[in-house]
Amino acid sequence: MSLNKRSIFKCASVVVLGCALVITAGCQYQKSSNDSTQAPTLVPSEPCEHGNIVIEQDFESGQFGECRVDAKGNFYLNIVPEATPINPSPWYAFKVANPDAENINVQLHFSGYWYRYWPKFSRDKHSWQSLSREQVIANDEQKTLTLNLAEQGDFYIAAQPIVDNQHYQQWVNKISALSDLSASQFGQSDGGRALLALQTSVDDSKANIVILGRQHPPEVTGAMALFTFVETLMANDALAQDFREHFNLLILPNLNPDGVAQGYWRLNNNFTDLNRDWGAFNEPEIQHANAAIEKFLGENPLMSMLDFHSTKKNILYTQKDGQSRFPQFANNWHQAINQELREQNQDITMARKGSHNPKLNTAKRYFYERYDIPAITVELDDVNNQSEAESLGRVIARTYMQQLLELRTQ
């Protein structure tokens, strides 16, 4: 099926306001076939402002399709995907300037899709909190959100906390300076952005582990968990040190920097789902990743691959019991995660689903079929806050190390 690539991203990004609406010349919002909540038709004006209030998206990961304003100063943002058909993960992020602490109504229209992500607020793009229930009204079909904002000064609203490419570069620099991981660039994305890697020095006597992240840009809770997961593997405690004595590590934390930068819902610069390209290797990001992994492995075997994502719950997507060279690993690890969560009195559980779909070119399928290993997609719940996602990352890491070390002794 051909993709309907959004023209809005290829022309001026905002349309909008004054006391009326504006659509940038040459750009058009294409209504989804099931969009029953399209914003009202308004008279174009430019830019996206009303009085002293300004809404903009001119920062990395900033995104909305178009902005409109009515005569009363109510703002309407259309949130549109980069292409269709697409997995419904509507990403939005914008900056608001409100110097006079006026009451602002912002209505978000999701092109006929369910909104998925509850809006978050930040002053600095680092510390985030969810807007209160009093500040947000969802329509009956949950395809429109109306935000009531009265905070003074500049602030950001986003679908999820923004973890942009600068964040990855800073994290890679920090952890490589504080641990035995070495940082490198293993290639460039289609858009020319750096593809970053972290790696321990390779010892042929050790087994090999590959960790992947951020194939899908909006899946931020998985990214947060990956950070603390890796930090826990590199800790100075006895478990982590023992683990590193037996395993080589390659981490590719941000496989889709173009999608991250552009605020895409799912795809890369070529409007392709990277987690449907493993085995096909049509996209430069996956080509470079595969080359980096094969160079890392050399003639040595791969023992496990984890791929971090986000979805509607905390869940491990694994092979079925009995599959792979290590047929009980996934089941044992899953049980160990939930046991540790119970011991910590955390009100969180991890689900598991064992399956194999040979028709999907996912990382999970590819690494299982090629290497006969536990290739597992680690999904974090969309609604986890930063503390919960980071805590889960630590639990996942500790139990992962324990189970792999036990496997080495069998």
N, C-alpha and C positions, 0 to 999 in steps of 0.2 A: 504494500500500500504506500502510495506517495505521501510525503510529508508536506504539510501546509506551513512553511516557514514564516515566522511572523515578520512582516515588513516593518513593524514599529521599531524593531531593534536596529534596522538599517537606515533609519532616518532620524530626524531630531526627536529626542526622547520624551519631551513633555508637551502637553497641549493644555491650554487651559484658561484661565481665569480672568478676572477683573471683576466684573459683576456677572460675567457670563462664561460660557465654555469655549474651549478651543481645541481643535484638532490640528496638529502640525501639517503643513502643506505636504501632500503626497503620502500621508500616513492614514491608515484607516483601521479602526477596530473591527475585527471580524467576529461576530457574535457566534458562540457555540450553538449547535442545533438544539440543545436542551437548556439554553440560557433564558430563564424566565425572570431574571432580576437585573436586566440591563439598566445602567444608569440613565436618568432622564436626558432627553435631548436639550442641549443648552447652546447659547450663542458663543462662538469661539472668541477667546482673547488670550493674551500671552503676556508674561509667563504664568507659572502656577502660583498665584499669589492673590491675596485679598487684603487690602489695607496694609498693615505691617506684618501679616502672616505670610510665610513662604513655605512651600513644600517642594523638596527637590530629591533627586536620586543620583547626584553626581559624586558618587564614591564607590569603591569596589564593593561588589555584592548588592549595591543599591539597585532596586528595580520595581517599576510598575509600568503598565502599558501606556496609559494616558491618564491625565488628570483634568478634571472639570470643576467649575465652581458655579453656583447659582447666585441670584441677586441678593440672597440673604447671607452669603458667605459660607454656605455649606460646600464641602469638597467631596468630589466623587472620583475615586481611583479605580480604573479597570485593571485587573490583574490577569495577564494573558500569558499563555505558554509560548515557549520559543518555537514550537512546532506541534502539529497534531497528526495522528493520534498520539497520546502521551499518558504516562502514569500520572494520576492526579495528585500532585504535590505542589500546590500553588505557593510559590515563593514571592515575598514582597519585602521590601526594605526601603525606608525613606527617612529623610531628615526634615524636621519641622523647626522653623524659627518663629517664636511667639514672644516677642519682647515685652508685650503689655499684658501677658497672662490672660488673654481673652479665652472665652469658651469656644472650642473648635469642634465641629462635627465633621468627621471624615467617614465616608461610606465606601467600603471596599466591595467591589463586584468581582466575582471569581469565574467569569466566563462560563457559567453553568456548572462549575465543579463545586464539590464540598470544600469548605475552607481548610480543613485538615489541621492547620497550626493556629493556636491561640496567640494573639499579638503580644509581643514583648516590648519593654520600654528600657531605654538606656540614655544616660547623659554622655557617655564616653566611648560606647561600642565595646566596653570591656565588662562592666557590671550590668547584668540584666535582671529584670523581674517581669513577671506576667502582669498585664493589666488586670485590674480587678473586675469582677462580674458586674459591678455597678457602672464601669466605664465602657462596656461592650454589650451590644445587642445583636443577636443573631436572628435572621429571619427564619420563618418556619421551615424552609427547605435547607437552611444552613449554607446557602450559597451567597449570602451577603452579610457582612459585619458592619455595624455602625459604631464608630469610636467617638467617645466624648473626652476631649483632651483640654486641660486648662493649665498645664504646667507652664511656668514662665521660662523664657530663654530658649536655647537650642537643645533639642533632644532627638533621639532616633526611635523609630518604630520598626519592628521586623517580625517576620514569621517565627524565627528562631534566633537565638544569640548569633551574632555574626562571627564566624570563624573564617577569616579571609586568607589570602595567600601570604600576606605579611605576617599573620599569626603563625602560619606554618614555618616560614623562614626563621622567625624569632625562636620558635620552639626547637627546631632542628639545630640552630646555633647553640642554644642553651644546653640541650641534653647531650650534644656531642662534646661540649666543653666540660661537662660534669661527669662523663662516663667513658666507657671504652668504645662507644659507638663512633664511627667516623662518618662524616656527612659528605655527600657528593651529589652531583647532578647527572642523572643517567640519560638525559635527553631533553627535548623540548616538545611542548604540546603543539597542536596544530596552529594555535595562535601565538606561538613563540615564547610561551612561559616555561619557566624552569620546572622540570620533573625531579623532585628531590628524593634522595635515598639515605637511609641510615643502615650501617652494617657493622657487625663485629668482624674482627680479623678471622679469616677462614683457617680452620684447623681440620685437616682431612680425617682425623680420628673422631671428629664430632658429627652428630646428625644435624640436618639442616631444617630450619624453620623459615617460612615466608609469611609476612603480615602485610595485608593490603588495606587501603582506606580511601574514602571519599570518591568513589566512582560516581555517586549521585549527589550533586551539590547541596540540596536542602537537608540532607540527613546528618544533622549536626550532633545529635546525641551520640551517634556512633563515633563521630570524630572525637568528642570529648572523652569517651570511654577509651578510645585508642591511645590518647595521650597518656592517661594514667596507667593503662595496661603496659605500655612500653616502659614508662618510668618505674613501674613495679618490677619488671623483668631486669632492669638495670640497677636496682637498689643494692645496698651494701649488706643486707641481712644474709643469713646462712643459706636460706632457701634459694634466693636469687643467685648467689655466688656458686652454689652447687649446680644450679641449672646451667649457668654459663660455662661451667667446666665441661659440660656434655653436649652443648648445642651451639651451632652457629646461627646467627640471626640476620635476616634481610628485611627491612621495613620500607615499604613504599607508601607513605601516609596520605598522599594527595594526588590521586591519579587524574583528576579532572580540574586542573587549575583554571582553564578557560571558563568552564561552567560555573565555578565558584566566583570568579571575577565578574561575570556578566549576570549573576543572579538567575541562572537557569533552573528550571524545575527538575530536569532529569539528564539532559543530553550534553554532548561536548560541542565543540565549535562547528563540527560537521553535522550537527543534529542527529547524532548517533548515541544510543545507549551503550556506554562502554562495557557494561556487564552483560551485553549480548554479543560481544566481539571476541571473546576468548576462544581460540581455535580458528576463527576466521582471520583475525589479525589484519583487519582493514584499516584500523585507526592508528595514528602515530603513537598515541599514548600507550596503547596495548602492545604495539610492536616493540616499543622501547622497553616496556615493563618485562615482556617475555625475554628479550635479549639480556636484560640485566639479571633476571632470574637464572637463565641458563648459564651465564658467565659465573654467577655466584655458586651454582651447584657444581659446575665442572663435571667430573665423573662420579661425584658423590650423590647418594640418594637424598631425596626430599622426604621428610617424615611427617610434616603437617603444614597446612595452609589455613590461615584465618583471614576472612574478608569482613570488615566492619561496615555496618549499614544502620539504618533506622526504619522502623515501621510502627504498627499500631500497638505493639506489645514487646516485651523482652522475650526473645526466642532465639534458639539455635536451630538453623536449618542444616541438617546433617545427612549423611547417608543412613540407610536402614541398618539395624543391627545385623552383623554378619557380613557386611560389605567392607571392603578395603583390607589391607594387610593387617590392620589393627582393629578387628571387628567389634570389640567392646569399648573402644576408647570413647566414642561420643556418649554412650550411655553412662559410663562411669564418670566422665567429666561433668555431664549434666547433673547427675545426682550430687556430686561433690559441690558444685556451685550452690545448689539449693540448700544443702546441709550447712555450708558456711553462712549463707544468708540467714538461716534460722538461728544459728549460734550467735550471730550478731544482732538478733532481734530486729532485723530489717523487714519492713512491710512490703517486700518486693519478692517476686518469684521469677524464675527463668523457665519458660516453656521450651519444648523441643519438638521438632517434626522431622522424621526421617523419610527421605524421598530421593528419587533420582529421575531427572527428566533429560534424556539424551538429545532432545530437540532444542534445548536452550543453550546458547553459547555463553553460559555464566562461568565465572571463575570457579565456583563450586564444582560444576560438572567437569570442566576442563582438567583441573588438577587431580580430581578423583580418577578420571578415566586414564589420564596419562601416567600418573605416578602411583595409583592404587593406594592412596593415603586417605586419612580423614581430612577432607576438605570442607570447611565449615563456614557458613555465613553467620556472623554474630550480629544480631539485630537488637538495637536498643529502642525502648519505647519512646515515641515522639514526645510524650508528656513528662518524661524524666527532666527534672531541673538539673542544673550543672552539678550540684553536689551529689545528686543521685546517680547521674551518669558516671561521674568520676569514681564514686564509691563502687559501683558495679564493675568498672574497669579494673579496679584493684582486686576485687574478689575473683573475677574472671582470670586475671593473670596468676594469682597465687594458686588457684586450683588447677589451672592449665600446667603450670610448672610441676606441681605435685604429681599429676597424672602422667605427664611425659617422663618424669624421672622414674616413676614406678614401672612404666612400660619398658624403659631401658634395662631394668633388672630382670625382666621376664625372659 
